[in-house]
Amino acid sequence: MSPARHQFLVGFFLAGFGSVLFSAKAIVAKLTYEHGADALTVIGFRMLLSLPVFLGIALWQAHRAHKGDIPKLTMAQRAQLVVLGFLGYYLASLLDFMGLQYITASLERLILFLSPTFVLLFSALFLKKVIMAKQWLALALSYLGVSLVFVQDLSLDGDNVLLGAACVLGSALSYAIYLIGSGELLKKIGSTRLVAYAMSTSAVYTLIHFFVVQGWQGLVQPMPVYGLSLIHATLNTVAPTFMIMWSVERIGAPMTAQLGLLGPVSILFLAFWFLGEPITSLQIAGTVLVLTGAMVLGRR
């Protein structure tokens, strides 16, 4: 096997498996809720357990900058990281896990997958970029797909679906703003520093929120919560974060994004397997529409 072929296959695996692991966080969160934990507890333990890894990498990057191996951050870049850490990994995560208390994991994943469409719309509104006809088609397909699954969940679970969907929609909007804001900064400081600093900053916001609301007694939880939180922090946060980053380095961002389509599909079957959520014809139809829209956006 040639080195180029090996590089491609490794990147292909990292992108696909990383997407599945990252999407599976919804399953782990739902399982954690069954033991009495709330959204703040889930995100608090997630950040508490993953912080040592991200902080260690951030300190290593800061040491390299101090030695002159990489450029030091400017004050403006540090301010950007503080804001991005709030939007991308604190506010978006908090709203996401709040929404998961009220809606199915499948619907949550489909709503979150609207983030690329929000990026497209915001780029048109604020950056004056033109939306092509095929992109409008992609937007229509994506929203129609989410609507199908949403209507079904609404008929099954009642008014709480509206609240849950609104929270997850807010999460998708917050993450879309994070993506737009991080675009230029990523080119200047690199993906490793951006992820490490933004995640470390987000962990600080999260832990302050956690301890202000719950105090030290919030750390006392049923034993299953500790085990599930460890899985959440390692397999659903740290591992996929770096797997996706390494994949981009090997096969590029467009193909990595395309392989990210495996996430919503995998959730249908993972939710059925672990949570007993039904797989219906409406869910399948909605998922196909959202994935088709995302594929059109990816090709653009």
SULPEVEN-V334647 format. One line per field, one symbol per residue. ss: DSSP state (2 for helix, 1 for strand, 0 for the rest). burial: 1 if it has 24 or more other C-alpha atoms within 12 Angstrom, else 0. Layout:
ss->???
burial->???
This chain:
ss->002222222222222222222220222222222000002222222222222222222222222222200000002222222222222222222222222000002222222200222222222222000000222222222222222222222222200222222222222222222222222222222022222222222222222222222202222000222222222222222222222222222220222222200222222222222220000022222222222222222220
burial->000000000111111111111111111111111000111111111111111011101100110000000000100010011111111111111111111111111111111111111111110000000000001001111111111111011000000011111111111111111111110011001011111111111111111011000000001000001101111111111111111111111110011111111111111111100010011001111111111111111100
